[in-house]
Amino acid sequence: MKPPVMIIILSTVIMGTIMVMTSSHWLLVWIGFEMNMLAIIPIFMKKFNPRAVEASTKYFLTQATASMLLMLGIATNLMLTGQWTMSNILNPAASNTITIALSMKLGLSPFHFWVPEVTQGIPMLSGMILLTWQKIAPLSIMYQISPSINPNLIITMATTSVLVGGWGGLNQTQLRKILAYSSISHMGWMASVLMYSPTLMTLNLLIYMTMTLGTFMLFMYNSSTTTSSLSHMWNKLPLATSLVLLIMLSIGGLPPLSGFMPKWMIIQELTKNDLIIIPTLLAMTALLNLYFYTRLAYNTALTMFPSSSNMKMKWQLENLKTMMFLSPLIILSIMLLPLSPMMSTLY
């Protein structure tokens, strides 16, 4: 794809998301979602092959269905209230329809089936955009309409998302699918606290995006797409092996790393609101995620796989890839926990 075309497409994607975030009028929000969806598809099909076309088609169909449901919810609300503003959704039917539409866009369970398939079919860079930037717009709308969301609906979807994210990733060997299930699980954690502290959801989103960007960049720098290709990293990039170990444990939510902070605060917030079973279930299911992150860390840093050649060292070629912002992203992904007293004053 030529640079001017790429710039136009990327600016349309960014414009669409910013329109959704800044609008208080439902029609503009819907137009922003459509702009974003139609502009992201050429980015997914940058490497033009049948798998990318299939993934883009799946993405288009699910997002178009979600947009249709969103418009149905907006029209229902318009009929009953006579206004386009987002501030008050008084009718439960309109609220539930809009929530379900946004959950489809996010990939919350039970509308999660497209996320691993689409992520696996597209290039690593496009997958990184899908699992980070594309989450901002639906979550910003959920943030704005959080007072009128049905708590039972959102908590059920959040809990099943964390369960699906844990169970689904266990048997995977493809890194993109593992990160897609990780994304479903993190979206579940965010949705669980949405009703009680939307600001905390935003903090979780920022930390999740930081960790996911850092992970994708490390994998792209090593040109890894499977767990077996990670096992050669000690040979090519010795320092990166320890960084993958740390960043994986951070995404899993182990103290004293950054990923522990949002999980700790969410469990604290839910228990403050007299919910005991939900945070217990979330914490137990987080162990499933931790298992497959630890497996990745084991493949990368803690073992040396048997090889058919007698030479242990690979032929060293200079890595010409440049990963901007990789160092600050890794530092943020690992060392944010001491800031948690300051973060806890924000919500």
N, C-alpha and C positions, 0 to 999 in steps of 0.2 A: 504493500500500500504506500502511495506517495505521501511525503510529509505534509503538503498542504491539505490533502484529503483527510489525513489522520488528525490534523489540528482541528479542522472543521467538525469532524465526528466527535472527538474528545470534548471540544468546547460545548457541543450540543448535549452530551451526556452530563457535563458539569452544570450547564444552564438548567436542564430539566430538574436535577436534584435541588439546585438552589431555589428554583421556582416553587417546588413542593414545600421546601422548608420555610420559605418566607411568606407564602400566601395564606390568607385567612378566608379565601373564597373557594368553595368546593370545585368549581369548574376549572379554575386555574391550577388547582392541585392535580386534577385528573389530566389536564393537558400536559403538565410537568411530567407525570408518570409516563404518558404516551411518548413524549419527546425522548425521555431517557431510555425507554424500552426499544424504540425503533433505531436509536443511534448506537446502542450497545451491540446490536446483532452483527454489524460489519466487523466490530472489534473481535467478537467471538470467532468469526469466519476468516480471520486474518491469514491463517494457514488453511488454504482451501482444500479440504479433503472430506470424504464422506462422513467421517466421525464428527467433524466440526459442524457440518451441515445438519446432521441428525441432532446434535446437542443444541444448536441454535433454533431448530424447529421446535424441539421440546420446550425450550425456554420461551419462545414466542407464544406457543399455544397456552402454556400455564399462565404467563403474564397477561395475555389477552383475556383469558377467562377471569382472572382476578380483577382486571380493569372493568370488565362487564359487570361483575358482582359489585364492585365499588360504585359504579354509576347507578346500579339498581338501588343500593343503599342511600346514595345521595338523592336520587329521585324520590324515594319513599319519604325521606326526611323533608324534602322540598314540598311534597304534597301536603304533609301534616303541619309543617310550621310556616311555609310560605317564604322561607329565606335560605340563602346560600351560605350563610356564615357557619364556621366550624364550631363556634363556642358551645352551642347547646344541641345535643341530640337527645330529644326527650323520648322518642319512641324506641322500645327495646328491639323491635324487628329491624329498624334501620341501623341501630347500634351494632347488633349481632352480625348483620350482613357486611357492614363496613369492616368490623373486626376480622371476620373470616377472609374477606378480600385481602386485607393487609397481611394476614397470616400466610396466605398463599404466596404473596409477593416475597415475604421473608423466608419462607420454607419451614415454617413451624409444623410440627406433627398435628394432624394426619395429612398435611399437604406438603410433605417433605420429599416425596419420591423423586422429584425432578432434580433436586440439588446435587446428589452424588453423580447422577448420570450426566448432567450438563457440565459439571466441573471436570469430570474425567475426559469428556470429549473435546475440550478446548485447550489451547496452549496454557502454559503455567502463568504467563503474565495476565492473560484474560481471566483465568481462574482467580488470580489475586484480586482483580478489580471486582469480580462477581461476589467474592466472599467478604469484601471490605466496603468499598464505596457503595455498592448496590443495596446495602443494608440501611444506609443513612436515611433515605427518603421515607420508607414505610415506618421506621421507628420514630421519625420526627412527627409523623401524623399520629401515631399511637400515643406519643408523649402529649400531644395537644388535646386528644379526645379521651385521655385516661380517666377522667372523672365519670364518664358515661359508659365505660366498657363494663360488660357483665363479668363480675369477678369469678364466678364458677366456670364460665367458658374459658377465660384466659388462663386460669390456674390449671385447669384440666389439660389444655394444649401445652402449657409450659412443662408440666410434669411428664407428659408423654413424649415431648421433644427431648428432654434430658435422657429419658429411658432409651428412646430410639437412637439418639446420638451415641450413647454408651454401647448398646448391643450391636448396632450396625457396624461400628468401626472395628470390632474385635477381630474379625476374620479377614480384614483387608490387607493387601500387599501394595496397592497403588497409593502413592503419597497424596494425590489429589483427592481420592475418595476418602482417605483418613481425615484430611483437613475439612472436607465437606461435612462429614459426620460430626467432627469437632465443632463446626459452625452451627449445625442444628442444635447441638447440646448447649452451646453458649447462648443461642437465641432463646432457648428454654429458660435459662437462668435469668436473662433480661426480662422476659415476659412475666416470670414469677413475681418480680418485685415492682412491675409496672404500676399496679394499683396502689401500692403503699408508698413508693418513693420514686417518682419518674426521674429525679436528678441522679439517683443511684444507678438507674438503668443507663443513663448517659455516660456516667463514669465507667461502668462495665463495658459499654460499647467502645469507648476510647482505648481502654486497656486491651480489649480483645483485638481491635484493629491494629494496635501497635505490635502485639505478639504475632498476629497472623501475617502482617507485612514482613516482619523480621524473618519468620519461618520460610515464607515463600521465597524471599530474596536469597536466603542461604541455600535453599534447594536449587534455585535457578543458577546461582553462582557455581554450584557443583554439577549442574546439568543432571540432577537426580529426579527420576519420576517414580521409581519403585524402591521398596525397602532393600532389595539386594544391591541396587546401585549405590545406596548410602554406605554399604559396608566397605566400599573402596575409598571413602572420604579421608580416612587416616593417612592414606598414601599421597593423596593429591593436596589436601588442605588440612594439615595436622591441627592447626588452631581451631578450625571450624568444627572439629569433632566435639571438643569440649563445649563450644558455644551451642551446638545442637542439643547436647545433653542438658545444659542449663535451660534453654528456651523451651524444650519439651516438658521438663519438670515444672516450669513456670506456667505453661498453658494448662497442665494438669492440676494446678492450684496448690502446689506444695509450698509451705513457708520455708525459708524467709524470702521467697521470690515474689515478683509483682503480681502474678496470677492469683496468689492467695488472697490479696486485698479485696477484690470485688466479691469473691465467694464468702469470705468472712463477714463482710458488711451486709450481704444479702441475707445470710442465715440469721445475723443479729436483728436485722429489720423485720424479717418474717416472724421471729420468736417474740419480738416486742409487740407484734399485732396478734398475739395469742394463737399463732399457727405453729404446731409442733410436728405433726406428721409430715407436712409438705417439706420443710427444710431437712428433716431426717432422711426422707426419701431422696431428696436432691443430693445430700452429702454422701449417701451410700452409693448412688448411681455415679457420682463423680469418680468413684474408685474404678469403675469400668473404663472410663476415659483415661484415667491415670495408667491403667494397665497397658493400653496400646501406645500411649506416649512413651512409657518406660521401655516397651519393646523396640520402638524406633531408636531410643537413646542407646539401648543395648546393641542393636545392629550397627550403630554408628561408632560409638566410643568404647564400648566395653568388651568387644570380642573381635577376633580376627578370623574371617571366614576361610574355610579351606579352598584352595584354588588349584586348577589343573596344571598351571605352569610352575616350573621350579623356581622362577624368579619371584621374590616377594615384592620387590619394588617395581612400580609401573614406570614406563618411560615418561619423564616429566616434560610437559609442554607448557609454555607460558600461558597463563589464563588471561585473556584479553578483555574479559567482561568487566564492566564497571558498574557497581551497585551503589547508586547514590543513597545516602542516608542510612546505609546498613549499620554502621557503627552506633549512631545515636539510637536507632530503633532497638538494637540488641541491649544497649545499656538501659533503656526505658523498660524493656521487656523483663529485665532481671532485677533491677535495683530500686523499684518504686515503693516497696513496702514501708520504709521509714517515714514516707510522707503521709501514711494513713491517718495520723491524728488530724493533719490539716484537711485531708479529704473528707473526714467524717464530719467536719463543721459545715460542709457544703450542702448537706441534705437534712 
